[in-house]
Amino acid sequence: MSVDIEKRRRFASASRAFSPGAPINQYNLFAGRIELVNDVVRAINQRGQHVILYGERGVGKTSLANIMKEILEHGITVVKVNCDTEDNFRSIWHKVFREIVIKKESKGLGFNKSDTIEQIPLDGFINGLDEIHPEDIRYFLERISNVLVIIIDEVDRIDDLQTTTLMADTIKTLSDHSLSSTLVLIGVADSVNELIQKHMSTERTLVQVRMPRMSVEELGEILDKGYEHLKMKITTPAKNRIIQLSQGLPHYTHLLGLHSAESCINDDRDTINETDVDNAIREAINKAQQTIISTYNTAISSPRKTLFSQVLLSCALAKKDALGAFMASDVRNPMSLIMHRKYDIPAFARHLNDFCDEKRGPVLQKLGTSRRFRYRFINPMLEPYTIIHGLATGIISAEALEKLA
């Protein structure tokens, strides 16, 4: 095998081991999250219980949904659909029933006519209904012999309030009749509150599984599994750098893991080092999603010399709670480190407020009440990008970043 062919093969293997552009489908590459998997599976195995899996965008909720077929025991039918902003109650269930098929056996007639089994999608049964109600959903699901797990992803994209109400009513109806079908709804924290507020009694039937950002150990497992798949190694400093830059979001671990591997393969080596991570950082900036680049530029742009870049980076580096929120006081330490002198809240309070204004995105969401305000990135994926950009442009050094680890 020539050198070029071997190198191309290794590049292809790296793209399979790390997938920043798409959720994980293979269980053997899905790192960590064992307790979360167990929580979901336990709920599925309890009749009358349904699940809502929630967390920030980018923490791996869809990846967990994608491997359900591998996790669940044989004999359970798993159906997964995605919601979009145009969806209503009818269109969501039309998608679901389109994925469910029933078998209809036809007896052969005459000589040499064999019996046939026809698979019929269920969506045809609801096409004739002018309206669909939770009782209709129960009626159809009751007549399916299979044990069903119905995964409805991105429920936070539903804009229609009536749809949210009907979905809450459906959970209540299915639970009251103890069907062998389980709904697994996937969204962000706000979508949990909306569902429960629409029907308070759903709280006892809805197992709420919060998916936090990945821990250091879980992100490390992504790298270990990926490099083991590639028969490659990574030095401890390089591994720690990728983990810190990822900010608990697996997308960036996959992204930097992939580009670091490609840098190492380019030099015909088998061990990833910090130079490879530096190369990966530059590659990640060059190939970042246009939406992230645009959001970042809108947030920090100004005709005058300002501190918007430094304050946004300090927000990205601030210590955060379990829901990704931070206080103004959490920004002081990283801001002082970046600026090489002590900075207190009044020096950047206006910047925090501006980041919550439409003129700069907004990129931050303000939570709570006066003097107790907390802030949260509206798009969590902007956080690691801001840190990577800060490193690439020299706003912060690798040494200063290590002090915040």
CORKA-V576327 format. One line per field, one symbol per residue. psi: psi as a letter, one per 30 degrees, with the letter a starting at -180 (. if undefined). burial: I if it has 9 or more other C-alpha atoms within 8 Angstrom, else O. A space follows every 50 residues. Layout:
# CORKA-V576327
psi=???
burial=???
This chain:
# CORKA-V576327
psi=kleeeeeeeeeeeefeekiffllkfkefgjkageeeeeeeeeeefjkfkl kkjlllkgfgeeeeefgeeeellkfkkkkklkllffkaeeeefeeefffk klkkkkklkakgjlkljkkkkfffffefkelkleeeeeeeefgkfljkjj kjlhfffkfjeeeeeeeeeeeeeeeeghlgkkkjkkaleefeeeeeefjf ffeffjjjjkjllkleeeeeeeeeeefeefhllkleeeeeeeeeffhgjf efeeeeeeeeeeeeeeghlfjkafeeeeeeeeeeeeglkeeeeeeeeeef kkfljlgeeeeeeeeefkklafgglllefffeeeeeeefglkkleffgee eeeefflffgdlfkkklalkfgkllkkejfffeeeeeeeeeeggekleee eeff.
burial=OOOOOIIOOIIOIIIOIIIIOOIIIOIOIIIIOOOIIOIIIOIIOOIIII IIIIIIIIIIIIIIIIIIOOOOOOOIIIIIIOIIOOIIIIOIOIIIIIII IIOOOOOOOOOOOOOOOOOOIIIOOIOOOOOIOIOOIIOOIOOOOOIIII IIIIIIOIOOOOIIIIIIIIIIIIIOOOIOIIIIIIIIIOIIOIIIOIIO OIIOIIIIIOIIIIOOOIIIIIIOIIIIOIOIIIIOOIIOIIIIIIIIII IIIIIIIIIIIIIIIOOOOIIIIIOIIOIIIIIIIOOOOOOIIOIIOIII OOOOOOOIOIIIIIIIIIOIOOOIIIIIOIIIIIIIIIIOOIIOIOOIIO IIOIIIIOOIIIIIIIOOOOOOIIIIIOOIIIIIIIIIIIIIOOIIOOOI IOOOO
